[in-house]
């Protein structure tokens, strides 16, 4: 199998890398985080780079690119610690809308592609424990549409969004099918708050809020969009770990103890070797996750859970080790390493934490123990 990137993919990586280096230095990111994490301006710059429509079909004004291009972009955004909801708004939300009613989704996708609308998923509910089928929000038919009632949590950049993609039960019972809906921002109550990694999220309260039906019985679409989000989180984590390791090695080559740089200590060099091993394991599983997005549902879901387990283990190990190698300065707000560690911690919980996905892998290996499949 050829794992080389094409010329177009390499050019895309270079374009994002140049923007990060030139326009998104750590000082800017730190300033945004201290002001509460509002990032609509950052998203506009990504729109100017042509990235808003990366995963949106050309018929809606997008680029119609695939998962490898998305992975390339997310790695560079992770390397630059860009705290904008790019994955949620430009990868996951289009995946939720792509299979829906064209009369509803086409206008939104066109506006998302040109950057005039910020649409984010609002998926999480209290007590769901990452289960996509644990939906308590309900949808009731009303004249000319639907009305949604319930509460969603941790909607990325929720107070800056123009609309939300919301799953809800199409009936009062727990066995009712799960539909996908678009709800405009001015139809809901939003309570915003900063997150631990310097970004921003919101709780969205729906009280008989008018909504447009995107797709009935949409659990399969919801699962695929979550897998897109997992692949994006894996790629972002690889980029963040790559940069954190480089920063740590640079620090070790300048920090002196007993008159010599600490990079000369054999014990610490062994620890860096272990860190690099975890980084490369994560990188290979990130590639695996992106390549498996086109597979049938059973293989895809298991592969993405396997990737998330490895990324969770790697991000925790690399983050903890690199912070310890920095010493006390590594936990200060002024040190970039601490911000990378916070972001890696948040990514471990994105779309299901390590223990959740370990359980998912175990369930999907019940018949074969994973040996012959």
TILO-361474 format. One record per residue (C-alpha): residue in one letter; x, y, z; residue number from 1. Coordinates in steps of 0.25 Angstrom, whole numbers, plus 5000, padded with zeros to 4 digits. Layout:
<sites>
<site rest="a" x="X" y="Y" z="Z" nr="NUM"/>
...
</sites>
This chain:
<sites>
<site rest="x" x="5000" y="5000" z="5000" nr="1"/>
<site rest="x" x="5005" y="5014" z="4996" nr="2"/>
<site rest="x" x="5005" y="5023" z="5009" nr="3"/>
<site rest="x" x="5012" y="5035" z="5001" nr="4"/>
<site rest="x" x="5003" y="5048" z="5000" nr="5"/>
<site rest="x" x="5000" y="5053" z="4987" nr="6"/>
<site rest="x" x="5005" y="5066" z="4982" nr="7"/>
<site rest="x" x="4992" y="5073" z="4985" nr="8"/>
<site rest="x" x="4991" y="5067" z="4999" nr="9"/>
<site rest="x" x="5005" y="5072" z="5001" nr="10"/>
<site rest="x" x="5002" y="5086" z="4996" nr="11"/>
<site rest="x" x="4990" y="5086" z="5005" nr="12"/>
<site rest="x" x="4998" y="5083" z="5017" nr="13"/>
<site rest="x" x="5008" y="5094" z="5013" nr="14"/>
<site rest="x" x="4997" y="5104" z="5012" nr="15"/>
<site rest="x" x="4992" y="5101" z="5026" nr="16"/>
<site rest="x" x="5005" y="5100" z="5032" nr="17"/>
<site rest="x" x="5009" y="5114" z="5026" nr="18"/>
<site rest="x" x="4997" y="5120" z="5032" nr="19"/>
<site rest="x" x="4999" y="5114" z="5046" nr="20"/>
<site rest="x" x="5014" y="5119" z="5046" nr="21"/>
<site rest="x" x="5011" y="5133" z="5041" nr="22"/>
<site rest="x" x="4997" y="5136" z="5047" nr="23"/>
<site rest="x" x="4995" y="5127" z="5058" nr="24"/>
<site rest="x" x="5006" y="5128" z="5068" nr="25"/>
<site rest="x" x="5005" y="5123" z="5082" nr="26"/>
<site rest="x" x="5003" y="5138" z="5087" nr="27"/>
<site rest="x" x="4991" y="5140" z="5079" nr="28"/>
<site rest="x" x="4985" y="5126" z="5083" nr="29"/>
<site rest="x" x="4988" y="5130" z="5098" nr="30"/>
<site rest="x" x="4982" y="5143" z="5096" nr="31"/>
<site rest="x" x="4969" y="5137" z="5091" nr="32"/>
<site rest="x" x="4968" y="5127" z="5102" nr="33"/>
<site rest="x" x="4970" y="5138" z="5113" nr="34"/>
<site rest="x" x="4958" y="5146" z="5106" nr="35"/>
<site rest="x" x="4949" y="5134" z="5107" nr="36"/>
<site rest="x" x="4952" y="5126" z="5095" nr="37"/>
<site rest="x" x="4943" y="5133" z="5084" nr="38"/>
<site rest="x" x="4949" y="5129" z="5071" nr="39"/>
<site rest="x" x="4939" y="5133" z="5059" nr="40"/>
<site rest="x" x="4950" y="5142" z="5054" nr="41"/>
<site rest="x" x="4960" y="5130" z="5053" nr="42"/>
<site rest="x" x="4949" y="5123" z="5046" nr="43"/>
<site rest="x" x="4948" y="5134" z="5036" nr="44"/>
<site rest="x" x="4963" y="5133" z="5033" nr="45"/>
<site rest="x" x="4961" y="5118" z="5030" nr="46"/>
<site rest="x" x="4950" y="5121" z="5021" nr="47"/>
<site rest="x" x="4959" y="5131" z="5014" nr="48"/>
<site rest="x" x="4969" y="5119" z="5012" nr="49"/>
<site rest="x" x="4958" y="5111" z="5005" nr="50"/>
<site rest="x" x="4956" y="5101" z="5016" nr="51"/>
<site rest="x" x="4942" y="5103" z="5020" nr="52"/>
<site rest="x" x="4936" y="5095" z="5009" nr="53"/>
<site rest="x" x="4947" y="5084" z="5009" nr="54"/>
<site rest="x" x="4938" y="5073" z="5012" nr="55"/>
<site rest="x" x="4925" y="5079" z="5005" nr="56"/>
<site rest="x" x="4921" y="5074" z="4991" nr="57"/>
<site rest="x" x="4925" y="5083" z="4980" nr="58"/>
<site rest="x" x="4910" y="5084" z="4976" nr="59"/>
<site rest="x" x="4908" y="5092" z="4989" nr="60"/>
<site rest="x" x="4921" y="5101" z="4986" nr="61"/>
<site rest="x" x="4931" y="5092" z="4994" nr="62"/>
<site rest="x" x="4943" y="5085" z="4990" nr="63"/>
<site rest="x" x="4938" y="5071" z="4991" nr="64"/>
<site rest="x" x="4951" y="5066" z="4997" nr="65"/>
<site rest="x" x="4952" y="5053" z="5005" nr="66"/>
<site rest="x" x="4957" y="5048" z="5019" nr="67"/>
<site rest="x" x="4972" y="5048" z="5016" nr="68"/>
<site rest="x" x="4971" y="5063" z="5012" nr="69"/>
<site rest="x" x="4963" y="5065" z="5025" nr="70"/>
<site rest="x" x="4974" y="5058" z="5033" nr="71"/>
<site rest="x" x="4985" y="5066" z="5027" nr="72"/>
<site rest="x" x="4978" y="5079" z="5031" nr="73"/>
<site rest="x" x="4975" y="5074" z="5045" nr="74"/>
<site rest="x" x="4989" y="5070" z="5047" nr="75"/>
<site rest="x" x="4994" y="5084" z="5044" nr="76"/>
<site rest="x" x="4983" y="5091" z="5052" nr="77"/>
<site rest="x" x="4987" y="5082" z="5064" nr="78"/>
<site rest="x" x="5002" y="5085" z="5062" nr="79"/>
<site rest="x" x="4998" y="5100" z="5063" nr="80"/>
<site rest="x" x="4988" y="5098" z="5075" nr="81"/>
<site rest="x" x="4978" y="5105" z="5067" nr="82"/>
<site rest="x" x="4966" y="5107" z="5077" nr="83"/>
<site rest="x" x="4955" y="5108" z="5066" nr="84"/>
<site rest="x" x="4943" y="5098" z="5064" nr="85"/>
<site rest="x" x="4948" y="5094" z="5050" nr="86"/>
<site rest="x" x="4946" y="5079" z="5052" nr="87"/>
<site rest="x" x="4932" y="5081" z="5058" nr="88"/>
<site rest="x" x="4927" y="5092" z="5048" nr="89"/>
<site rest="x" x="4934" y="5088" z="5035" nr="90"/>
<site rest="x" x="4935" y="5072" z="5036" nr="91"/>
<site rest="x" x="4925" y="5067" z="5046" nr="92"/>
<site rest="x" x="4913" y="5076" z="5043" nr="93"/>
<site rest="x" x="4915" y="5074" z="5027" nr="94"/>
<site rest="x" x="4915" y="5059" z="5030" nr="95"/>
<site rest="x" x="4902" y="5060" z="5038" nr="96"/>
<site rest="x" x="4895" y="5068" z="5027" nr="97"/>
<site rest="x" x="4900" y="5061" z="5014" nr="98"/>
<site rest="x" x="4890" y="5050" z="5015" nr="99"/>
<site rest="x" x="4878" y="5058" z="5018" nr="100"/>
<site rest="x" x="4867" y="5065" z="5011" nr="101"/>
<site rest="x" x="4873" y="5073" z="5000" nr="102"/>
<site rest="x" x="4862" y="5084" z="5001" nr="103"/>
<site rest="x" x="4866" y="5086" z="5016" nr="104"/>
<site rest="x" x="4881" y="5084" z="5015" nr="105"/>
<site rest="x" x="4885" y="5090" z="5002" nr="106"/>
<site rest="x" x="4884" y="5105" z="5006" nr="107"/>
<site rest="x" x="4891" y="5102" z="5019" nr="108"/>
<site rest="x" x="4903" y="5094" z="5012" nr="109"/>
<site rest="x" x="4905" y="5105" z="5002" nr="110"/>
<site rest="x" x="4906" y="5116" z="5013" nr="111"/>
<site rest="x" x="4915" y="5107" z="5021" nr="112"/>
<site rest="x" x="4924" y="5105" z="5009" nr="113"/>
<site rest="x" x="4925" y="5120" z="5007" nr="114"/>
<site rest="x" x="4927" y="5123" z="5022" nr="115"/>
<site rest="x" x="4914" y="5131" z="5023" nr="116"/>
<site rest="x" x="4908" y="5122" z="5033" nr="117"/>
<site rest="x" x="4914" y="5114" z="5045" nr="118"/>
<site rest="x" x="4907" y="5101" z="5048" nr="119"/>
<site rest="x" x="4911" y="5092" z="5059" nr="120"/>
<site rest="x" x="4906" y="5079" z="5064" nr="121"/>
<site rest="x" x="4899" y="5079" z="5078" nr="122"/>
<site rest="x" x="4900" y="5064" z="5081" nr="123"/>
<site rest="x" x="4903" y="5062" z="5096" nr="124"/>
<site rest="x" x="4893" y="5060" z="5107" nr="125"/>
<site rest="x" x="4895" y="5058" z="5122" nr="126"/>
<site rest="x" x="4896" y="5044" z="5126" nr="127"/>
<site rest="x" x="4898" y="5038" z="5112" nr="128"/>
<site rest="x" x="4912" y="5034" z="5114" nr="129"/>
<site rest="x" x="4916" y="5035" z="5100" nr="130"/>
<site rest="x" x="4905" y="5026" z="5094" nr="131"/>
<site rest="x" x="4899" y="5032" z="5082" nr="132"/>
<site rest="x" x="4886" y="5025" z="5083" nr="133"/>
<site rest="x" x="4884" y="5030" z="5097" nr="134"/>
<site rest="x" x="4875" y="5042" z="5093" nr="135"/>
<site rest="x" x="4865" y="5048" z="5102" nr="136"/>
<site rest="x" x="4862" y="5061" z="5094" nr="137"/>
<site rest="x" x="4849" y="5059" z="5087" nr="138"/>
<site rest="x" x="4843" y="5064" z="5074" nr="139"/>
<site rest="x" x="4828" y="5067" z="5073" nr="140"/>
<site rest="x" x="4821" y="5070" z="5060" nr="141"/>
<site rest="x" x="4815" y="5084" z="5058" nr="142"/>
<site rest="x" x="4809" y="5092" z="5047" nr="143"/>
<site rest="x" x="4819" y="5093" z="5036" nr="144"/>
<site rest="x" x="4830" y="5086" z="5044" nr="145"/>
<site rest="x" x="4835" y="5081" z="5057" nr="146"/>
<site rest="x" x="4837" y="5086" z="5071" nr="147"/>
<site rest="x" x="4849" y="5080" z="5079" nr="148"/>
<site rest="x" x="4850" y="5080" z="5095" nr="149"/>
<site rest="x" x="4862" y="5076" z="5102" nr="150"/>
<site rest="x" x="4876" y="5080" z="5106" nr="151"/>
<site rest="x" x="4889" y="5078" z="5099" nr="152"/>
<site rest="x" x="4903" y="5081" z="5105" nr="153"/>
<site rest="x" x="4917" y="5084" z="5100" nr="154"/>
<site rest="x" x="4913" y="5090" z="5087" nr="155"/>
<site rest="x" x="4926" y="5095" z="5081" nr="156"/>
<site rest="x" x="4925" y="5110" z="5080" nr="157"/>
<site rest="x" x="4911" y="5110" z="5083" nr="158"/>
<site rest="x" x="4909" y="5124" z="5086" nr="159"/>
<site rest="x" x="4916" y="5128" z="5072" nr="160"/>
<site rest="x" x="4908" y="5118" z="5064" nr="161"/>
<site rest="x" x="4897" y="5122" z="5054" nr="162"/>
<site rest="x" x="4890" y="5108" z="5055" nr="163"/>
<site rest="x" x="4891" y="5094" z="5062" nr="164"/>
<site rest="x" x="4890" y="5080" z="5056" nr="165"/>
<site rest="x" x="4882" y="5073" z="5067" nr="166"/>
<site rest="x" x="4878" y="5058" z="5069" nr="167"/>
<site rest="x" x="4864" y="5056" z="5075" nr="168"/>
<site rest="x" x="4854" y="5045" z="5077" nr="169"/>
<site rest="x" x="4843" y="5046" z="5068" nr="170"/>
<site rest="x" x="4833" y="5042" z="5078" nr="171"/>
<site rest="x" x="4831" y="5041" z="5093" nr="172"/>
<site rest="x" x="4836" y="5027" z="5095" nr="173"/>
<site rest="x" x="4851" y="5022" z="5097" nr="174"/>
<site rest="x" x="4849" y="5013" z="5085" nr="175"/>
<site rest="x" x="4845" y="5024" z="5075" nr="176"/>
<site rest="x" x="4854" y="5026" z="5064" nr="177"/>
<site rest="x" x="4865" y="5037" z="5065" nr="178"/>
<site rest="x" x="4864" y="5048" z="5055" nr="179"/>
<site rest="x" x="4873" y="5059" z="5051" nr="180"/>
<site rest="x" x="4869" y="5074" z="5051" nr="181"/>
<site rest="x" x="4874" y="5088" z="5049" nr="182"/>
<site rest="x" x="4871" y="5098" z="5059" nr="183"/>
<site rest="x" x="4874" y="5113" z="5057" nr="184"/>
<site rest="x" x="4882" y="5120" z="5068" nr="185"/>
<site rest="x" x="4871" y="5130" z="5071" nr="186"/>
<site rest="x" x="4861" y="5119" z="5074" nr="187"/>
<site rest="x" x="4868" y="5113" z="5086" nr="188"/>
<site rest="x" x="4874" y="5118" z="5099" nr="189"/>
<site rest="x" x="4889" y="5117" z="5100" nr="190"/>
<site rest="x" x="4898" y="5117" z="5112" nr="191"/>
<site rest="x" x="4913" y="5119" z="5108" nr="192"/>
<site rest="x" x="4925" y="5116" z="5116" nr="193"/>
<site rest="x" x="4940" y="5114" z="5113" nr="194"/>
<site rest="x" x="4946" y="5100" z="5113" nr="195"/>
<site rest="x" x="4959" y="5095" z="5120" nr="196"/>
<site rest="x" x="4967" y="5096" z="5107" nr="197"/>
<site rest="x" x="4964" y="5110" z="5104" nr="198"/>
<site rest="x" x="4953" y="5108" z="5094" nr="199"/>
<site rest="x" x="4938" y="5111" z="5096" nr="200"/>
<site rest="x" x="4925" y="5102" z="5097" nr="201"/>
<site rest="x" x="4911" y="5104" z="5101" nr="202"/>
<site rest="x" x="4899" y="5097" z="5107" nr="203"/>
<site rest="x" x="4887" y="5098" z="5097" nr="204"/>
<site rest="x" x="4873" y="5098" z="5103" nr="205"/>
<site rest="x" x="4861" y="5095" z="5094" nr="206"/>
<site rest="x" x="4847" y="5098" z="5099" nr="207"/>
<site rest="x" x="4838" y="5094" z="5088" nr="208"/>
<site rest="x" x="4848" y="5101" z="5078" nr="209"/>
<site rest="x" x="4844" y="5101" z="5064" nr="210"/>
<site rest="x" x="4853" y="5092" z="5055" nr="211"/>
<site rest="x" x="4855" y="5087" z="5041" nr="212"/>
<site rest="x" x="4855" y="5071" z="5039" nr="213"/>
<site rest="x" x="4868" y="5067" z="5032" nr="214"/>
<site rest="x" x="4867" y="5052" z="5033" nr="215"/>
<site rest="x" x="4857" y="5042" z="5040" nr="216"/>
<site rest="x" x="4863" y="5030" z="5046" nr="217"/>
<site rest="x" x="4877" y="5036" z="5045" nr="218"/>
<site rest="x" x="4885" y="5027" z="5055" nr="219"/>
<site rest="x" x="4894" y="5022" z="5044" nr="220"/>
<site rest="x" x="4897" y="5036" z="5039" nr="221"/>
<site rest="x" x="4900" y="5040" z="5054" nr="222"/>
<site rest="x" x="4910" y="5029" z="5056" nr="223"/>
<site rest="x" x="4917" y="5032" z="5043" nr="224"/>
<site rest="x" x="4918" y="5046" z="5046" nr="225"/>
<site rest="x" x="4924" y="5043" z="5060" nr="226"/>
<site rest="x" x="4934" y="5034" z="5053" nr="227"/>
<site rest="x" x="4938" y="5046" z="5045" nr="228"/>
<site rest="x" x="4940" y="5054" z="5058" nr="229"/>
<site rest="x" x="4948" y="5042" z="5064" nr="230"/>
<site rest="x" x="4957" y="5042" z="5051" nr="231"/>
<site rest="x" x="4959" y="5057" z="5052" nr="232"/>
<site rest="x" x="4962" y="5057" z="5067" nr="233"/>
<site rest="x" x="4972" y="5046" z="5065" nr="234"/>
<site rest="x" x="4979" y="5054" z="5054" nr="235"/>
<site rest="x" x="4979" y="5067" z="5062" nr="236"/>
<site rest="x" x="4985" y="5059" z="5074" nr="237"/>
<site rest="x" x="4996" y="5054" z="5065" nr="238"/>
<site rest="x" x="4999" y="5068" z="5061" nr="239"/>
<site rest="x" x="4999" y="5073" z="5075" nr="240"/>
<site rest="x" x="5008" y="5062" z="5081" nr="241"/>
<site rest="x" x="5018" y="5064" z="5069" nr="242"/>
<site rest="x" x="5019" y="5079" z="5073" nr="243"/>
<site rest="x" x="5020" y="5076" z="5088" nr="244"/>
<site rest="x" x="5031" y="5066" z="5086" nr="245"/>
<site rest="x" x="5039" y="5075" z="5078" nr="246"/>
<site rest="x" x="5037" y="5086" z="5088" nr="247"/>
<site rest="x" x="5041" y="5077" z="5099" nr="248"/>
<site rest="x" x="5054" y="5072" z="5092" nr="249"/>
<site rest="x" x="5057" y="5087" z="5089" nr="250"/>
<site rest="x" x="5056" y="5090" z="5104" nr="251"/>
<site rest="x" x="5064" y="5078" z="5108" nr="252"/>
<site rest="x" x="5075" y="5083" z="5099" nr="253"/>
<site rest="x" x="5076" y="5097" z="5106" nr="254"/>
<site rest="x" x="5072" y="5093" z="5120" nr="255"/>
<site rest="x" x="5085" y="5090" z="5128" nr="256"/>
<site rest="x" x="5087" y="5082" z="5141" nr="257"/>
<site rest="x" x="5101" y="5080" z="5147" nr="258"/>
<site rest="x" x="5107" y="5088" z="5136" nr="259"/>
<site rest="x" x="5102" y="5080" z="5125" nr="260"/>
<site rest="x" x="5089" y="5080" z="5117" nr="261"/>
<site rest="x" x="5079" y="5070" z="5122" nr="262"/>
<site rest="x" x="5078" y="5064" z="5108" nr="263"/>
<site rest="x" x="5091" y="5057" z="5111" nr="264"/>
<site rest="x" x="5085" y="5049" z="5122" nr="265"/>
<site rest="x" x="5083" y="5035" z="5117" nr="266"/>
<site rest="x" x="5071" y="5032" z="5126" nr="267"/>
<site rest="x" x="5064" y="5044" z="5120" nr="268"/>
<site rest="x" x="5068" y="5040" z="5106" nr="269"/>
<site rest="x" x="5061" y="5027" z="5108" nr="270"/>
<site rest="x" x="5049" y="5034" z="5112" nr="271"/>
<site rest="x" x="5049" y="5042" z="5099" nr="272"/>
<site rest="x" x="5050" y="5029" z="5092" nr="273"/>
<site rest="x" x="5038" y="5023" z="5099" nr="274"/>
<site rest="x" x="5030" y="5036" z="5096" nr="275"/>
<site rest="x" x="5034" y="5035" z="5081" nr="276"/>
<site rest="x" x="5029" y="5021" z="5080" nr="277"/>
<site rest="x" x="5016" y="5025" z="5086" nr="278"/>
<site rest="x" x="5015" y="5037" z="5076" nr="279"/>
<site rest="x" x="5018" y="5027" z="5064" nr="280"/>
<site rest="x" x="5008" y="5017" z="5069" nr="281"/>
<site rest="x" x="4997" y="5029" z="5069" nr="282"/>
<site rest="x" x="5001" y="5034" z="5056" nr="283"/>
<site rest="x" x="4999" y="5020" z="5049" nr="284"/>
<site rest="x" x="4986" y="5018" z="5056" nr="285"/>
<site rest="x" x="4982" y="5032" z="5051" nr="286"/>
<site rest="x" x="4985" y="5028" z="5037" nr="287"/>
<site rest="x" x="4977" y="5015" z="5039" nr="288"/>
<site rest="x" x="4965" y="5023" z="5045" nr="289"/>
<site rest="x" x="4964" y="5032" z="5033" nr="290"/>
<site rest="x" x="4966" y="5021" z="5023" nr="291"/>
<site rest="x" x="4955" y="5012" z="5029" nr="292"/>
<site rest="x" x="4945" y="5023" z="5028" nr="293"/>
<site rest="x" x="4940" y="5018" z="5015" nr="294"/>
<site rest="x" x="4938" y="5004" z="5020" nr="295"/>
<site rest="x" x="4925" y="4997" z="5023" nr="296"/>
<site rest="x" x="4919" y="5001" z="5036" nr="297"/>
<site rest="x" x="4923" y="4989" z="5045" nr="298"/>
<site rest="x" x="4938" y="4989" z="5041" nr="299"/>
<site rest="x" x="4938" y="5005" z="5041" nr="300"/>
<site rest="x" x="4932" y="5006" z="5055" nr="301"/>
<site rest="x" x="4942" y="4996" z="5061" nr="302"/>
<site rest="x" x="4954" y="5002" z="5054" nr="303"/>
<site rest="x" x="4951" y="5016" z="5059" nr="304"/>
<site rest="x" x="4949" y="5011" z="5073" nr="305"/>
<site rest="x" x="4962" y="5004" z="5072" nr="306"/>
<site rest="x" x="4969" y="5016" z="5067" nr="307"/>
<site rest="x" x="4963" y="5025" z="5078" nr="308"/>
<site rest="x" x="4968" y="5015" z="5089" nr="309"/>
<site rest="x" x="4982" y="5016" z="5084" nr="310"/>
<site rest="x" x="4981" y="5031" z="5083" nr="311"/>
<site rest="x" x="4976" y="5032" z="5097" nr="312"/>
<site rest="x" x="4987" y="5024" z="5102" nr="313"/>
<site rest="x" x="4997" y="5031" z="5094" nr="314"/>
<site rest="x" x="4992" y="5045" z="5097" nr="315"/>
<site rest="x" x="4992" y="5043" z="5112" nr="316"/>
<site rest="x" x="5006" y="5037" z="5112" nr="317"/>
<site rest="x" x="5012" y="5047" z="5103" nr="318"/>
<site rest="x" x="5006" y="5059" z="5110" nr="319"/>
<site rest="x" x="5009" y="5054" z="5124" nr="320"/>
<site rest="x" x="5024" y="5051" z="5121" nr="321"/>
<site rest="x" x="5026" y="5063" z="5113" nr="322"/>
<site rest="x" x="5021" y="5072" z="5124" nr="323"/>
<site rest="x" x="5030" y="5065" z="5134" nr="324"/>
<site rest="x" x="5042" y="5066" z="5126" nr="325"/>
<site rest="x" x="5039" y="5081" z="5126" nr="326"/>
<site rest="x" x="5039" y="5081" z="5141" nr="327"/>
<site rest="x" x="5031" y="5092" z="5149" nr="328"/>
<site rest="x" x="5031" y="5102" z="5137" nr="329"/>
<site rest="x" x="5023" y="5092" z="5129" nr="330"/>
<site rest="x" x="5010" y="5094" z="5137" nr="331"/>
<site rest="x" x="5010" y="5109" z="5137" nr="332"/>
<site rest="x" x="5000" y="5117" z="5128" nr="333"/>
<site rest="x" x="5012" y="5124" z="5121" nr="334"/>
<site rest="x" x="5018" y="5111" z="5116" nr="335"/>
<site rest="x" x="5012" y="5106" z="5103" nr="336"/>
<site rest="x" x="5014" y="5091" z="5107" nr="337"/>
<site rest="x" x="5003" y="5093" z="5118" nr="338"/>
<site rest="x" x="4993" y="5097" z="5107" nr="339"/>
<site rest="x" x="4997" y="5085" z="5098" nr="340"/>
<site rest="x" x="4995" y="5076" z="5110" nr="341"/>
<site rest="x" x="4981" y="5082" z="5113" nr="342"/>
<site rest="x" x="4977" y="5081" z="5098" nr="343"/>
<site rest="x" x="4982" y="5066" z="5098" nr="344"/>
<site rest="x" x="4974" y="5063" z="5110" nr="345"/>
<site rest="x" x="4961" y="5069" z="5104" nr="346"/>
<site rest="x" x="4963" y="5061" z="5091" nr="347"/>
<site rest="x" x="4964" y="5048" z="5099" nr="348"/>
<site rest="x" x="4949" y="5051" z="5103" nr="349"/>
<site rest="x" x="4944" y="5055" z="5089" nr="350"/>
<site rest="x" x="4934" y="5046" z="5084" nr="351"/>
<site rest="x" x="4936" y="5036" z="5095" nr="352"/>
<site rest="x" x="4948" y="5034" z="5104" nr="353"/>
<site rest="x" x="4958" y="5022" z="5104" nr="354"/>
<site rest="x" x="4950" y="5013" z="5114" nr="355"/>
<site rest="x" x="4937" y="5015" z="5105" nr="356"/>
<site rest="x" x="4944" y="5011" z="5092" nr="357"/>
<site rest="x" x="4951" y="5000" z="5099" nr="358"/>
<site rest="x" x="4938" y="4994" z="5102" nr="359"/>
<site rest="x" x="4933" y="4997" z="5088" nr="360"/>
<site rest="x" x="4945" y="4989" z="5082" nr="361"/>
<site rest="x" x="4942" y="4978" z="5092" nr="362"/>
<site rest="x" x="4928" y="4977" z="5088" nr="363"/>
<site rest="x" x="4931" y="4976" z="5073" nr="364"/>
<site rest="x" x="4942" y="4965" z="5075" nr="365"/>
<site rest="x" x="4933" y="4956" z="5083" nr="366"/>
<site rest="x" x="4932" y="4945" z="5073" nr="367"/>
<site rest="x" x="4946" y="4945" z="5068" nr="368"/>
<site rest="x" x="4954" y="4952" z="5079" nr="369"/>
<site rest="x" x="4959" y="4960" z="5067" nr="370"/>
<site rest="x" x="4969" y="4949" z="5062" nr="371"/>
<site rest="x" x="4962" y="4945" z="5049" nr="372"/>
<site rest="x" x="4955" y="4958" z="5045" nr="373"/>
</sites>
